């Protein structure tokens, strides 16, 4: 197939997809006027049953917790696959990489003032994820991004020092296992897998939601460590060889 033909095929497919997308958007209800039976029922039931003010958090970690368990292991498997593929033909370790320390004082100062606040923001998103907007998935990405700033404003060696490979890999596996174990605890205590076995707690506080908080933190740890593993593998695959050639 010639480049011109491929371009026409892409243009036709893209136009059809765009038309379908705009047709779907045009049929959405106006903001604040959602009329879905499932969503409306959850809006009425979540507060009395789970005492969580973030409906999405209650759905993700309670009402549809089994779906989240599947997503956890999809992420775990995807990261494991990428790691195995990238490590297959790589022989030199990060310790053999040349010194790539950032020399700009301005960038290093920026890193000094950004890493800690970004990490704190990630912890806040996780901790209050079932009370206010946020959660383990979102907070986990922010936490990993905060640690990636160590590389961007420091060096690969410093990033490796704050994210030791063995600890990160063990933490990712432990987080996935913890999610499974919490599900089993609900099964034993309440007769249903991933059932909320700690009760609803006090509404509007970190004690609300019962076992939702524990599932939320397990997810945060799994997402954070998964992102850190991906960052490390891609940096060692692409950034380190470039630095070595320049050295």
N, C-alpha and C positions, 0 to 999 in steps of 0.2 A: 504494500500500500504506500503510495507516494505521500510526501509531507502535505501536499495540497488536499489530498483526499482525507487524510487524517484530520486536518483542520476543519473541513466541512462536516465530517462525522461528529467531531467535538462540538462544533457550533450548533448543529441540529439537536444533539443530545442536551447541550447546555440550555438551549432555548426552551426545550420541552420541560426540563427540570425547573427552570425559572418560572415558567407559566404555572406549573403545578404548585410551586412554593407560594407564589403570590395568590393563587386561588385559595390555598389553605389559609393563608394569613387573613384574607378578606372575610373568611367565615368565622374568625375568632370573635368571641363576645367582647364588648368594650371593657376597658380596665375597670375592675371593681364590680363587674356584673357576671361573674362566673356562675354557671348554672349546671354544674356536673353533679350527678347524684352521689357519686363516690366521695368527691371532695367536700360537698356540703354535709354529708353524714359524718365524715371525719372531723370537720370543723365543730360539729355539735358534741362529738363524743370524746375527743382527745383530752380536753381540759378536765372534765370530770373523772375520766378513767386513768390518765397518766400524769396529770398536773404539769405538763410541759407546755410552755407558751410558744414554742417553735413547732408548729404542726409537721413540718418537713422532717425534723429530727425524730419525732415520734413514729412517723411512717417508715423512715429508713431503718431505724434501729429497733422497732417493735412490731408494728403491724405487718411490715414486709421485710422483716429482718432476714428471712431466708434468702431473698433476692440479694441483699447486701452481702451475705456470706458468699454467694456465688461470685459477686463482683470482686470480693477480696481475693478469691483464688484465681480469678481471671487475671487480676493484676499480678499476683504472685507468680503465676505460670508465665505470663508475658515477660516479666523482668528476668526470670530464670532463663528463658529462651534467648533473650537478647544477650545476657551475660555469657552464656555458653558459646554463642556464635562469635562474640567479639573476642573472647579469650582463646578461642581455638588456635589461632595462628600467631598469637602474641607471646613472645618469649621474654622480652625485657620487662623488668618490674619498674614501678614508679620511682623507686629509690635510685635507679640508674639515670633518671632524667636530668638534664642540665638545670642549672639554677635559673628559674623563670620568675624570680621575685620581682614584684612591681616596684619600680624605682621612683615613681612620681609621689611626692609627699602629699599632694592634694588628693590623689586617689586613695592613698593609705589612710589619710585622715577621714575621708568620706566613708571608707569601710569601717573605721573605728566607731563612727557615729551611726552607722546603719545596721550593722550585724545584730547588736543587742536589741535595739528597738524592734527590728523585724522579727527576731526570734520571740520577743515578748508578745508581739501582735499575733503570731501564730499560736502561742499558748493560750491567749485570750480567746481566739476563734474556736479553739478546741474546747476549752473549759466551759464556755458559755454557749456551745453549739446547740444545745437543746432548750436554751432559755431565750436567746436572741439569735438573729441570723448568723450562721457559721456552721461548724461541725468538724468532725474528724477528717473528712476528705479535704475540705477547703483549708483547714488549719494545718494539715499535714504537708500540703504543697507549700504553704508559706514558710513553715519551719525548715523544710528542705531548701527552699530558696534563700533563706537567711544564711544557712551554712554554706551555700554555694558562693555567697558574697565573699567568704574567706578566700576562695580561689581567685575571684575576680579582682579583689583589692589586695591580695597577698601573694600567694604562690601555690603551686600544686602540692608541694611538700607540707605546707601549713594546712591545706584542705585535707590531706591524707592524715595528718596528725589529729585533727578534730573529728574525723570520721573513720576510725580504724575499721578495716574491712571485716575482720572476724566479728567484731561487736555488732556492726551493721547487719551482717548476714544473719547472725543469731537472733537479733532483735526482730528482723522481718519475719523469720520463721516462728518465733515465739508469739508475735502479735497475731498471726494467722491462727496459730494453735489456740491462743487465748479466746478468740472469737468462737471457735468450735467448742471449747470447754465451757464457756458461758451458756451456749445453747444447750449443752448436756445438763448443766446445772438447772436450767429452767425445766428441762424434761423430767429430771428427778424430783424437783421441788413442786412443780405445778402440773406435771403430766403432759406438757407440750414443749416441743423443742423451741428454744429461744424465747420462751415465755418470760415475762417480767416477774422475776421471783423475789424482788425486794420491795414491792409495793410502790404506790405512786409518789410518796415523799411529800415535801412541802412545796406548794406551788410558787413559782417565780424565783426559786433559789437553786443553788447548785445541788441541793438535796432532792430536787424534784426528779421524776422520771424513773426512779429505782435503778434497775440494771441497765437502763439506757445509757447512763453516764459511763459505765464500764465498757460497754460495746463501742461507745463513741471514742474513748481513749485507745482502745485496742485498734480501732480503724486508723486513728491518727498516727499511731506508731507504725502500723503497716505501710501506710502511704508515705510517711516521711522516709523510712528506711528504703522503700522501693525506689523513690526518687533519688535518694543519695547513691544507691547502687547504680542506677542508670547514669547519673552525672559522672560518677567515677569511671565507669566503663567507657563512656564516650570520650571523656577527657584523656584517658590513657590511650585510646585508639587514635584520636585525631590531634588533640592539642599537644601532647608530649612529643610525638614524632616531629611536628612542626618546630617546636622549640629546640629539639635535638639537631635538626638540620641547620637552624640559625646559629647554633652554638659553635 
